[in-house]
Amino acid sequence: WWNLYYRLAPAVQGGGLALEAARHAVAEARDVDPDRPVLAFLVEHNVGSRRTAEALGLRLVHRGPDRGNPDGDATRLVYLDRDPTDVVRAALDALWV
């Protein structure tokens, strides 16, 4: 999969820059290899990141504990631009086993 990652300095957050950059990244990923899904890993409390993923049309395919996070209460979310294939689902499941 393509791992969509966006991190901006706090001074520029909230202005739509992440969404615009992510839209371009998704378009490029689809041009280069449209068969490879676009995926975004994020933690549930990062509301801005969730809004960006959802605004891109990515769909929540996993919600569970974020193993290895120093915050034991953190929840990991995984968004994809399509339904996961069995191969993608197995690879994602392996990350949390």
N, C-alpha and C positions, 0 to 999 in steps of 0.2 A: 504494500500500500504506500501511498504518499502520506507522509506525516505533516499535516498542516500545523505550523507553529508560529505564533505571533506573540511578541513581548515588546511593549513600548514603555518608555520612561513615563513615570506618573504625570509629568508636566504636560504630556500630549495625549493622555488617555481621555476617552469620552468624546472625542471630536470626530469619530468615524474613520480615523486613519487606519486602524487595524482591519476594519471591514473592507475598506477599499483595497488595501494591500492583499488581504486574503482572497478577495474576488479575483484579483489578477493572478495570484498564485494558483488558485483552483483552475482558472481558465488555461494557464500554461500547462499544468499537470494533465489536464484532459487533452490538450493538443499533443503532448509528448507521448502519453500512454493512456488512452481513454479506458482501457480494460483494467487498469490498476485503480482501486478505490482510493478516495481521499478520506483521511481519518484525522480526527482531532481528539487528543487526550487532554483532559483538563480536570481540575478538582471542582467539586460542586459549589464550594463557597465563592469561586471566581465568577460572579454574576456577569461581568462584562464579557468574559471569554465565552460563557454559555450563550449570551445574546448574539455574539458574533457568529458562532457556529450555527445557531438556529437561523439567523438572518441569511446565511449562505445556503440554507436548505438542507444542512446536514441533519441527520436523525439520530436520536439517542438509541444506541444498541447495547450498551452495558452501563450498569450502575452498581458499584460495590466498593468494599473497603480498598483504600489506597495503601496496599502493603508496602512497607519500607518507609512510609512517611513518618517523620518524627511526631506529627500530630495524629495520634491513634484514632481520632474521631473523623479524620479526613475521608471523604468519599470520592472515588475516581469515577469520572464519566467518560464514555467513549462515544463519539459521534462519527457516523459514516455518511457518505453521499448516496449510498444505495443499500439495499438489503445485503447483509453479509453472506457470502458463499460459505459452504461447509468448510472450505480450506481456511478462509479468513476467520471464521468463527473458532475453529480449532486453534489457530495461531493466537487469537485474542485470549481464549480460555487458558492457553499455556502460560500466559503472562501472570495469571492469578492463581495458579496451582501451587 
